Amino acid sequence: MKNLDGKVALVTGSGRGIGQSIALKLASHGARIVINDLDLEPAQETAELIRKMGGEAAVCHGNVSAPDFAERYVKTAMDHFKGIDIIVNNAGFTWDNVIQKMTDEQWYAIMDCHMTAPFRILRAAYPAISAAAKAEAAEGREVFRKIVNISSVSGLNGNAGQVNYSGAKAGVAGMTRALAREWGRFKVNVNAVAFGFIETRMTVATADAGATVNIDGRDIRVGINPEAAKTFAQRNPLGRPGTTEEAAGAVYLLCTPESNYISGQTIAVAGSPQ
Ligand SMILES: NC(=O)c1ccc[n+]([C@@H]2O[C@H](COP(=O)([O-])OP(=O)(O)OC[C@H]3O[C@@H](n4cnc5c(N)ncnc54)[C@H](O)[C@@H]3O)[C@@H](O)[C@H]2O)c1
């Protein structure tokens, strides 16, 4: 018997990077995964990797910021697997600039992806989660469900050049605390993890990065300032950036029965105190 056998987990942005590692990790412990990504091919690749492991996966392709996305995503989960046990709001990108140069478009693109999309997904999941929890309570059973919202140390400490991203990721922590209070009665643990520097295409030095994220027809370059990339890793007490597997491990902990009495917390996963 695996720890997450029979559970249904929705993981946004699971075509690459941390999201892919989370999807694979949860699947390796028995969960069935509802994959999402902006890009169809990487999403299908993750689903294929899960099937090769003997697991089950469904794909709901698209931009989490689209107004109809949340309903579509929840419907995919219900159509394929008839329930929702875990939601990991992971999809994200950065679009940095100092405040005097940051446009409204930049501000709202980041708010839409990191704050509004998780809000809508969680709202859309309410009917399925509350109905299941009420039925379980009527049978005298306590079944825990898990929400893990992905935040960032930029949201905890602030990061120059990221008023949009730092604001949105701090907002994720606030939303997490509020929903933990609302959904405790349904036995839902709502937590967040705030990652430090995890090696993905998002944190590759821009000079080396060829990739872009296409949001509403506009290509946004991924990667960070090369100097920042170097100093983040050097200053870390553990002496290196985190891996996506280490990031996924922390999310997995918050999806296990061992974490049933942890709720409303934002846990830094950064190799150092924050
Ligand atoms: N890498 C880090 O150091 C770090 C640190 C703190 C927080 N985070 C957060 O972790 C999450 C994952 O980042 P990552 O480093 O794995 O990046 P990544 O670029 O490697 O992977 C992100 C995935 O999400 C998808 N995606 C992006 N925007 C999307 C959207 N609007 N709709 C659907 N899919 C979308 C991308 O296509 C990509 O496959 C993000 O929320 C990010 O803010 C990362």
PDBQT file of the ligand as one rigid body, heavy atoms in Angstrom, charges set to zero:
ROOT
HETATM    1  N1  LIG A 301      12.815  27.781  -9.617  1.00  0.00    +0.000 N 
HETATM    2  C1  LIG A 301      12.852  28.509  -8.512  1.00  0.00    +0.000 C 
HETATM    3  O1  LIG A 301      13.925  28.846  -7.986  1.00  0.00    +0.000 OA
HETATM    4  C2  LIG A 301      11.585  28.961  -7.865  1.00  0.00    +0.000 A 
HETATM    5  C3  LIG A 301      11.683  29.677  -6.658  1.00  0.00    +0.000 A 
HETATM    6  C4  LIG A 301      10.525  30.086  -6.013  1.00  0.00    +0.000 A 
HETATM    7  C5  LIG A 301       9.295  29.779  -6.548  1.00  0.00    +0.000 A 
HETATM    8  N2  LIG A 301       9.212  29.103  -7.732  1.00  0.00    +0.000 N 
HETATM    9  C6  LIG A 301       7.886  28.812  -8.250  1.00  0.00    +0.000 C 
HETATM   10  O2  LIG A 301       7.786  27.448  -8.585  1.00  0.00    +0.000 OA
HETATM   11  C7  LIG A 301       6.827  27.289  -9.649  1.00  0.00    +0.000 C 
HETATM   12  C8  LIG A 301       7.426  26.470 -10.768  1.00  0.00    +0.000 C 
HETATM   13  O3  LIG A 301       8.530  27.152 -11.348  1.00  0.00    +0.000 OA
HETATM   14  P1  LIG A 301       9.746  26.398 -12.076  1.00  0.00    +0.000 P 
HETATM   15  O4  LIG A 301      10.996  26.944 -11.529  1.00  0.00    +0.000 OA
HETATM   16  O5  LIG A 301       9.518  24.940 -12.072  1.00  0.00    +0.000 OA
HETATM   17  O6  LIG A 301       9.588  27.010 -13.559  1.00  0.00    +0.000 OA
HETATM   18  P2  LIG A 301       9.646  26.286 -15.010  1.00  0.00    +0.000 P 
HETATM   19  O7  LIG A 301       9.634  27.385 -15.980  1.00  0.00    +0.000 OA
HETATM   20  O8  LIG A 301      10.756  25.290 -15.037  1.00  0.00    +0.000 OA
HETATM   21  O9  LIG A 301       8.290  25.470 -15.065  1.00  0.00    +0.000 OA
HETATM   22  C9  LIG A 301       7.043  26.121 -14.977  1.00  0.00    +0.000 C 
HETATM   23  C10 LIG A 301       6.039  25.378 -15.837  1.00  0.00    +0.000 C 
HETATM   24  O10 LIG A 301       4.789  26.077 -15.680  1.00  0.00    +0.000 OA
HETATM   25  C11 LIG A 301       4.243  26.334 -16.954  1.00  0.00    +0.000 C 
HETATM   26  N3  LIG A 301       3.485  27.585 -16.906  1.00  0.00    +0.000 N 
HETATM   27  C12 LIG A 301       3.960  28.850 -16.761  1.00  0.00    +0.000 A 
HETATM   28  N4  LIG A 301       2.961  29.721 -16.799  1.00  0.00    +0.000 NA
HETATM   29  C13 LIG A 301       1.823  29.007 -16.964  1.00  0.00    +0.000 A 
HETATM   30  C14 LIG A 301       0.468  29.343 -17.087  1.00  0.00    +0.000 A 
HETATM   31  N5  LIG A 301       0.075  30.620 -17.069  1.00  0.00    +0.000 N 
HETATM   32  N6  LIG A 301      -0.432  28.350 -17.250  1.00  0.00    +0.000 NA
HETATM   33  C15 LIG A 301      -0.061  27.044 -17.280  1.00  0.00    +0.000 A 
HETATM   34  N7  LIG A 301       1.222  26.673 -17.185  1.00  0.00    +0.000 NA
HETATM   35  C16 LIG A 301       2.148  27.632 -17.023  1.00  0.00    +0.000 A 
HETATM   36  C17 LIG A 301       5.428  26.453 -17.902  1.00  0.00    +0.000 C 
HETATM   37  O11 LIG A 301       5.057  26.193 -19.252  1.00  0.00    +0.000 OA
HETATM   38  C18 LIG A 301       6.396  25.428 -17.323  1.00  0.00    +0.000 C 
HETATM   39  O12 LIG A 301       6.240  24.154 -17.916  1.00  0.00    +0.000 OA
HETATM   40  C19 LIG A 301       6.408  28.709 -10.044  1.00  0.00    +0.000 C 
HETATM   41  O13 LIG A 301       5.203  29.064  -9.388  1.00  0.00    +0.000 OA
HETATM   42  C20 LIG A 301       7.543  29.559  -9.518  1.00  0.00    +0.000 C 
HETATM   43  O14 LIG A 301       7.143  30.881  -9.284  1.00  0.00    +0.000 OA
HETATM   44  C21 LIG A 301      10.335  28.685  -8.394  1.00  0.00    +0.000 A 
ENDROOT
TORSDOF 0
